[in-house]
Amino acid sequence: MSTQSIPAQPLAARAPGRRRRFGLDLARPSRRHWLGYLLLAPAVLLIALIIVYPLFISLDLSFQNVGIARLDQPRRPFTLANYERLFTSAEFWMACWVTFKLLVIVTGACFVLGLATALLVNNRFRGRSIARLFVALPWAVPEVIAVIIFAWIFDSSFGLMNWLFITLGLTSQTINWFSDPDAAFAVVAITMIWKGYPFVSIMALAGLQSIPEDFYNAAKVDGANAWQRFTNITIPTLMPVLGVTIVLVMLWVFRDFSIIYVLTGGGPLKATQTLSIMTYEQAFGFFKMGYASAVGIVTLVLCVLASLLMVGRRAEAMY
Amino acid sequence: MAGIRIENVRKSYGAVTVLRDFNLDIADGEFVVFVGPSGCGKSTMLKILAGLEEASGGRVLIGERDVTDLAPGDRDIAMVFQNYALYPHLTVARNMGFGLKMRGMDRGEIDRRVSEAAKILAVDHLLDRRPKELSGGQRQRVALGRAIVREPQAFLMDEPLSNLDAKLRVHMRAEISALHKRLGVTTIYVTHDQIEAMTMADRIVIMRDGEIQQIADPDTMFARPENLFVAGFIGSPGMNFLLGNVTADERGARVSLFGQDVCLPVPLAAVPGIAGRPVILGLRPEHIGPAHGPVSFAVRPRLVESLGSEKYIYVDLPHENRGAPADAKGADDERRGDALIARLVDAGAVATGEPITLSFDPARLHVFDAETHRAIR
């Protein structure tokens, strides 16, 4: 074969066409995009397998009356019963309300705390690196460990918080944090805020550092005071970053499971049962997988709607 | 509008001094350009004037009002930044009106001033766009517009043209000059480009290492540089520097240049001081002619660059005239001290390596002390 003699030849002597021995020359400009698709393929296949396929399975399940789902069993008849039951159940609307409350409180507090800490550690001061580390620390702590720490802090008999409340004279007797619905909700919200704000802080800090110094100089020359500079320059120029960050935090609150499940398990009296806890309870507590899938699908739709609402035009490139 | 007085302003960061006793009186309506190489302190001085940096000492007065410790917004000045500093989230109109809004001016008056300034700068059709939809030149105009609407006592401009391409820069240069003539507002303009300084300024302040080297109008700066640095910085191509040893006789001081005895244009009183010592002689490329003259010499060009209307002839210096200090050159001139450039207009055909006769008039020579680098006149 003629190709066998090619490696022995000096490079310059090779005919340019001979290099296409494998029939696919990806270096050719007209085929360069093939390489892109080729490199994307494994990831796309993986996502299709572990995200898209289960999504369709659960969509399909939500329209069937299924207890324990098994792929080897024949498909049950199509029914809207799961959704009918869902929209008429008080438990579902309660879970929606809890999720919504948590969403507003946790996202709002993460936003304020994250932005405030980012502004703080964006200043030049001694020990800034340490301060930045401490701001970002909760993000690095695994969720379950954070939950255990907070479960101890809010323990009713030997927890730090009760000691603090009694020492400060805010209460005369110990508060049973996990048996009172409002207190349990507060504990869940506080834990989620503690775990979630560093993400906003890190993103906001990155955004703050990309704001040109001259924007502030120009505003100073124009006579803007610190508050005016914050509202007219910092916030609007950070908006593309903050918009996306808020969406991510919202989605995290929507789907977070471990914090609530380990702290309260959704109780007491379902006061901390969010949609994701409810999905789990229905699927693996009561083994009503069809019904659980319906909850999951509704949660997904809500997530998509909330994201669309928040991303909107805000994320447009500014520069 | 007002004049500006800068008295003994100093600035240092720890042990590093970036600005030494800076004194300057700027008349009402004057266009003053601070020029110098990077790190000479010109931008620092401008920031001190704007109130964005604190001076380590000295006073700044705008219109006889001491503003040394006033906030930038209380100084009644407007500033144009190198990268324009246009707010990306605001439209052109709101960018231009930002300073007025911050001062609590009512909407109608803001709109009136913005549209007036937009007309002057020919950006009135862009008022609803955002900065990212504008070209470099348009952004520059909007940045100028933002300064104009404020109707301030003075404009401060920090290298406003350095982000534009060469052609647009020439165009905007002329526009800023025209704008200054029209508005008559005191302007301080910072640049590292000596051509911008020469073309725009009423007066130029040349700075180096935090010190003022010379303050003069462009023509004086070109014709009578105070020292070697100024001589090398102003002019393009830069001044040629030749080293020579002075011999004195009753007719005056003489040096040997290109093997010829040349009489130096220094007063007789200065002759005894420099007799027997080396001096640096400056000769501008445009003062070298293509034909016989008072001092003629035959050379073979090392390199000929043609710009169409003129030619730059690079010629090797004789060994005895080499060795002028490298720091005499302008900051952006990396020429070695062994070549001389002649700038010939309508010289006809000149080829590299072919013999040519060049000449100069000794009266055009600038004489500098080889040690102090100061001009000897």
Chai-1 contact restraints between the chains, C-beta under 6 A:
chainA,res_idxA,chainB,res_idxB,connection_type,confidence,min_distance_angstrom,max_distance_angstrom,comment,restraint_id
A,D214,B,F81,contact,1.0,0.0,6.0,A-B,restraint_1
A,D214,B,N83,contact,1.0,0.0,6.0,A-B,restraint_2
A,D214,B,A85,contact,1.0,0.0,6.0,A-B,restraint_3
A,F215,B,A85,contact,1.0,0.0,6.0,A-B,restraint_4
A,N217,B,L52,contact,1.0,0.0,6.0,A-B,restraint_5
A,A218,B,A85,contact,1.0,0.0,6.0,A-B,restraint_6
A,K220,B,P72,contact,1.0,0.0,6.0,A-B,restraint_7
A,V221,B,A50,contact,1.0,0.0,6.0,A-B,restraint_8
A,V221,B,P72,contact,1.0,0.0,6.0,A-B,restraint_9
A,V221,B,M79,contact,1.0,0.0,6.0,A-B,restraint_10
A,D222,B,F98,contact,1.0,0.0,6.0,A-B,restraint_11
A,D222,B,G99,contact,1.0,0.0,6.0,A-B,restraint_12
A,D222,B,M102,contact,1.0,0.0,6.0,A-B,restraint_13
A,G223,B,G73,contact,1.0,0.0,6.0,A-B,restraint_14
A,G223,B,M102,contact,1.0,0.0,6.0,A-B,restraint_15
A,G223,B,R103,contact,1.0,0.0,6.0,A-B,restraint_16
A,A224,B,M102,contact,1.0,0.0,6.0,A-B,restraint_17
A,Q228,B,M102,contact,1.0,0.0,6.0,A-B,restraint_18
A,P236,B,H89,contact,1.0,0.0,6.0,A-B,restraint_19
A,M318,B,P88,contact,1.0,0.0,6.0,A-B,restraint_20
A,Y319,B,P88,contact,1.0,0.0,6.0,A-B,restraint_21
A,Y319,B,K132,contact,1.0,0.0,6.0,A-B,restraint_22
